[in-house]
Amino acid sequence: MIDMLVIVALAALGALLAGLLATPAVPLLRRHSVVLSLFAVAALAVVAMAAGTVAVALEMFLSGHDFRVVLVVVAVSGTISLAAALLFGRRISAGSRELAAAALTIGSDAGFTAPADPPTAELAALAAALEETGARLRAAQARERALDASRRELIAWISHDLRTPLAGLRAMAEALEDGIAPDPGRYHARIRTEAERLSGMVDDLFELSRIQAGSLELVPARVSVYDLVDDALATARPLAEERGVRLLDGGVTPLPVRVDGQGITRVIGNLLVNAIRATPAGGAVTVSARRRAGRVVLAVEDGCGGIPEQDLPRVFDAGWRGVQARTPPSGHMATGTAAAGFTSAAGQRRHGDTGAGLGLAIVRGIVEAHAGHASVHNAAAGCRFEITLPAAGTRPPERTG
């Protein structure tokens, strides 16, 4: 028993000395290849084993022949172990270089492609993580390109929509200044109408910029959907009477919601005005509100005849009005209304709004700021716009971000 304890002590002492001698090399290996690190680990193991074996062999008083046999066995096994460690290290290093080269393609048009056979499970996991990161980056780049294109399109449209009334204002002002206006009173009324239209466009742009910048402030309070709809209907009713459009109650349940009353009233008002202008005279706009899956769904359905399927995904885009032409129809210029809009398959104008196509974009922004959702789909007689809001008890964020 004592001899066995001596052997164990000698083997441990030899391995400990080898480890202490190798300790200063650990910081130096941090800046070198993984091949060298793996080789150093294998060398440490071989040296520790050899030191312990030699110490035990000397203590056992082996013959010269037996001692040389032990040394040869230790040397051969150590050499083979070091060669195997070097081989495996080179393979891991090659896999690391392949993964590093592939990582450089993240964000490029070609996209990231992981190496076919990573040498270790860690490298395989890293390759999978890089591939997922590359996919997210490509999706983000696609969204950025879409947003950039939409931004350029919006700037072009807004520039045109601002230039048109400004040109008209300048022409009317010059006519009044030169005294050649046949009806100065009518010109003054037209100037005021165009100025109000411009003011509305600027207000919409400011509101949209606050939504997109995440600086829209909400003042949530517990209110009834019935009251919100009633306020919006009161504002929209004169326009409906002017256009000969009936406003119908499709069942507005007095459900409680916790929302910013002014913001949601504007949302409903935008949807109503949009629906009234899209519905021909004699048609009807129906408003309804009901609970669905623990949330409140408010819907506005018009009689526009429907929107082409390819246009539905862009209905809530800023600046989108469903037609390429940006000049308002001449029949509406007398009242200062730019009523361009969606076009049906028959070529008749259907959906539209008065500004630069910002009303529905503002609708989506305000609804999403309340952790809600805005959608549109074709219905029997026209289009059905729905906004989904959290029921009372779910607090929307104080700020959007």
N, C-alpha and C positions, 0 to 999 in steps of 0.2 A: 504493500500500500504506500509505503514511504517512497519507494522507487517511482511509482506512478505519479505521485505528487511532484517529485523532482522533475520528471519529464514534462509534466504540464507547465510547471513554473519556467523551465528553460525555454520551451516553445513560446510561451507568452512573452517572456523577456525578449527573445529574438524578434518577434513580430512587433513588440512595442518600440524597440530601438529603431527598427526600419521605419515605422510610422513617424517617430519623432524626427528622424533625419529627413523625411519627405515633406514634413509640415511647411518649411519655408518655401517650397515650390508651389504651394496651392495658390497664393496670390498672383504668382507669375503666370499661371495657366489661364487666368481669366481673360486675357487679351489674345489668346492663341486659339488655333483651330480645335474643333471637337475631336479631331483625330489624335492630336497630341494629348488632350485630356484623357481620352479613353486609354491611350497607350500608357500614360503615366499611372492611371488607376491599376491597369493590368501589371505594370512593372512593380508597383508597390506590393500588390498581392503576391507576385512571384518572389520578390526579395524577402518579404515577411515569412513566406513559407520556407524558403531556402535557409534563412537565418535560423529559424526554429528547428528545422531538420538537421542542419549541421551542428547546432548546439547540442541537440539530443544525441546525435551520433558520436560526438566527441565524449560525452558523458558516459556512453555505453561501452567505451573502450573497445570499439570494433577493430578488427584486423585491418591492415593497410589495404588489402584487396577489397574487403567489404566496404570500407570507408570510401574507396574510389568508386565502387559501384553506386553508392548512395549519391555521390557528387555527380556522377554521369546521369543518373536518373533525374536528379534535380535540375541539371543543366538542360537536358533534352526537353523535359516537360515544361520548363520555364520558357525555353526558346519557342516551342510550339505555341504556348499560351500567348506570348507576346506577338507572334506572327498572326495568330487568330484575332487578337485584339486590334492589331493594325489593319487587318482586312475589314473587320466589321466597322471600325472607325472610318475608314475610307468610304465605305458604302453609305454610312450615315451622313458623312460630309457631302458626298455627291448628291444625296437626296435633299440636303439642306440647300445646296447651291441651286438645284433645280427649282425648289420651292421659292427661293429668293428671286430667281429670274422670272418665275411666273408671277410673283407678287408685283413686279414692276409693271405688269400689264393691267393692273387694276385701274379703272377709270379710262382706259383707252377704248377705241372703237371695237377692237377685237374682243375685249373682255378677258376676264381671268379664267384660265383653264388649269385645274389642279394636276400635278404630276400623276401618272398612271398608277404607280406602285410605291407609295412612300415607305421607307425602310422601317419606321417605327410607328407605334400607335399615336405617340405625341405629335409627330409630324403629320400623320393622317388627320388628326383632330384639328391641327393648325390649318391644314389645307382646306378642310371643310369650313372652318370659321372664315378664312379669307374668301372662299367662294361665296359664302352667304353675304359677307361684307361687300364683295364686288357686285352682287345682284342688287343689294340695297342702294349702292352708289349709282348703278345704272338707272334704277328706278327714280332716284332723286334727280339725276341729270335729265332724265326724260321730263320729269315734272318741271324742272327749272327751265328747260327749253320751251315747254308748253306755256309756262307763265310768262316767259320773256316774249314769246310770239303774241300772246294775248295782250301783254302790256303795250307792245308796239302797235298792235291793231287798235287798242283802245285810244292811245295817244293820237293816232291818225284820225280815228272817227271823231274824237272830241274836238280836235283842231278844226275839222270840217264843220261840225255842228256849231261851234262857236263862231267860225268865220261867216257862216251864212246869215245869221241874224245881225251880226255886226255890220256886214255889208249893207243889209237892208236899212239898219238904223242910220248909217252914214248917208245913204242915198236920200232917205226921207228928210234928214236934217239939212242936207244941201238944198233940197227942193224948197223946204220952208225958209231957209236963209235967202234963197234967190227969189222968193215970192212967186214961184210957179206952181205951187201945190194947189190943185183945184178945190180941195176940201181940207183946209188946215185942221179942223176939228177931228176928222177921220185920221189924219196923219198923226196927230197927237195921241189918239187912242191906240193906234198901231205901235207907236214908239213905246208907250207905257206897257203894252202887252208883250212886246219883244224884250223889254227890260226885265219884266217879271219872269219871262221864260229863261232868260240868261241867269237871273238870280236863282231860280230853281235848279238849273243845271249846276251852278257853282255849289249850292248847298248839297246836292247829291254827290258831287265829287268830293267835297269835304267829308261827308258822312262815310263814303266808301273808303276814303283814305284812312279814316280813323279805324274802320273795321279791319282793313288789311294790315294796319300797323299794330293792331292789338291794343289800341288805346281807347276802345269803346267802353265807357263806364255805364254799368247797369245799376239801377236802383230797384231791386226786387221788392215786391209787396204781394200780399195775398189778395187776389181780385177774382171776380167771376168772369168766365169767358163770355157770358151773356152781355155783361156791361161793356167789354172790349168790342164785341161785334156791334152792339148798339151805337157806340160812339163812332165807329168807322162807317156804319150805314148812314148815320146822320150827315156825315161829311160828304159821302159819295152820292146821296140821293139827288141833289140838284143836277149833277152831271147825268145821272140815269134818266131823269125826266127830260133833260135837253136832248138826249140821244134816243128817247123812246124805248128805253130798256126797262123791263120790270125786275125789281129786286125781290126774290122769294126766300122764305124761311124754310130751309130743308130740315129743320129740327136742330135748334141750338139749345143744348142742355146747359143749364146754369152750373157748370162744373168749376170748382175752385182751382186756380193755378197760382203759382208764385213766380211772377215775371215782372219785368220792367213795363209798366202799363203804357207809357208813352211809346216805347219801342215797338211793342206788339201791336198797338193801335196803328202805328205807321205801317207795319207789315200787312195787316189786314186791309188798310186803306190802299196800299199799293196794289195788292191783289185785286181788290174791287175795281179800282180805276182801270187797271189793265184789262179786266174781264169786260167791263162796260164798253170800253173803246173797241174791243174785239168782237162784240156781239152786235149783229145787225139790228136795225130798228124793228120793234115788235118782238124781239127775242127776250130771253130771261137769264138772269144771273142768280144762282142758288147758293146760299150760305148755310153750312151745317157745322155742328160741333158735337162730338161724342167721345166717350171713353173707349180705348182699345188697348188691351194688354197692359193696363196700369198707366197708360199715358193718355193725354188729351190730343185728339186729332181734329183740327179745324180745316174745313175744305171749302173752296170757292170753285164752283163749276159754271162755265160760260157756254155760249152758243156759237163759238167761233167756227165750228165745222171740223176742228182737228188740226194738229200740227204734224207735218211730215215726220216720220220716224227718225230720219237722219238728223233732224234739227232738235229733237227732244233732249239729247245730252248737253246742248249748248244754251238751253233756254235761260239758265241762271248765270251765264257768263257775262261779265261786265262789257257793255258796249254792243252785245249781240241783239239784233232786232229782227232777224229772220230774213232780211233782204239785203242785197249788196248795195242798192242805191241808198244814199244818205240824205237826199233832198226830200223834204216833206212834200206830199201831194199839194197841188196848188189850191185845191178846194178847201184846204184847212188853213191856209196862210192867213185868211182874213181874221181868224181868231187866234193866231199865233201858235197853233198846235202842230207839232211835228208828229203825225200819226202814221209813220211808216211801220210795217209790221210783217208778221209771218205770212207766207203765201201758201195757199192750199194747192192741191194737185190740179184743180181747175183753173188756177191762175188768179183767183180772187184774193184780195188782201184780207188777212184774218187777224192775227195777233199783233199788237204793237203797244208803244207807249209814247209819251210826249217828249221826254228828254233825249238823252243820248244812249238809251238802253241800259240805264243804271238801276232802274226800279227793282227788278227781280234780283239783281246781284245784291242790292241792299237787303232785300227780303231774306235771302239765304244767309248773309252775314249776321243779321240780327238774330235769326232763329238759331243758328249754330252757336252764337254767343250764349244762348240760353240752354246749351246742351241738347238742342232739338235737331230736327231734320226737315228739310224742304224738298218736295218732289212734285213731279207733274207727269200725267199720262193722259192719253186720249180717252174720252168718255163717249156716251151715245150721241150727244148733240154738239160736243165741243171738247174743251180741255178741263181737266180737274186738277187744280193745284191744292196740295195738302201740306200743312205744316204740323209737325208733331212736337208737342211740348211736354216736359215733365209735369206730372200732377202736383198739386200742393203737397208740401212736405219735402220735396227735393229742391235743394237750394241751388240756383244757377250761380256761376262764378261772378264775383263782383266786377272783375275785369276780364277781358278776353286776352289771350296771349298765344 
